[in-house]
Amino acid sequence: MESAHQKPEHTKRNYTISEISRLFGIGIDSLRYYERLGVVSPQRGSNGYRLYDLDDMYKLSLIKDLRRLDLPMKQIKDYLDRQTVASTRELLDRERCMLEERIAQLQNDLKTVQEHAHELDDAQNRPVDAIEMVSRANRRCVELSERIERDAEMDLLIQRLHRQYEHILPHLGMLEIGGALSVEDLDAGRANVYHSVFFVLEGLEDDEDAPCDFMLEGGTYLVMRYRGAYEQNGAIYEQLLSYAALHRLEIASPPYEFYEIDNRDTADPTEFLSRIEMRVDGPAIGHSPSGNEA
């Protein structure tokens, strides 16, 4: 038990770099970088080791708080070099703006997550292995053209295309992604071969300034969904051709495949949900459903 006359332990006036690193949770390399910038100026002990005093600790506490807001070190140094009530008030206004931007971004991210969850739930209830006739409006698209024979090649091109337009496009999980199937290969009995991958720019159909590599023309489309491996798309294509011939419909576009559930959502190929569409013309068009989304 401590003696009633024992003197209280005084706070240390100097701390080594290792102690400071543990106290503030700042890496030693970062502390050395701050010193090179002149933000902190530790003294040297008789053994040559850095010694941080209370003034340095005050600055490090501020730095840690400001770094949480992703302020660059140059701005932090400028602030510490001219710290006044006015500059602090200016900094607080800047912090408020940054936090408001973060909140807006988080709210947007939350909306994206909720929409993606709703889209997955909705996709699970869509009909498969049945042909529908659906009216479509014009759809503006951006595209990368390249012969694609493997799923890995498709995934790589999707990433490349998204990087090219990520400044205007939503999260990859929310994009309508499609592939233009190669008719020549399908007619030769080779399924799952494409000559391009594309994104549908939803909501930008009437924006003349929006990018557009090609337009999916509006009209009536034969639509069929299937679950499972993409190698089935050859058989689906043949079913669509047979349906068109039976109903005296003229094929007016190549087949396009869309990925409603794919490896962005599941690692189990049996859960994949894909949709193939071909635009058609002919006498039966007048009896097709109007404006319904398949």
PyMOL commands that set and color helices and strands:
alter all, ss='L'
color gray80, all
select helices_A, chain A and resi 17-24+28-37+54-67+73-81+85-124+151-165+172-174+183-187+230-246+269-271+283-287
alter helices_A, ss='H'
color red, helices_A
select strands_A, chain A and resi 15-16+43-44+50-52+131-136+139-148+176-181+194-200+214-216+219-227+250-251+256-261+273-281
alter strands_A, ss='S'
color yellow, strands_A
deselect
rebuild
show_as cartoon
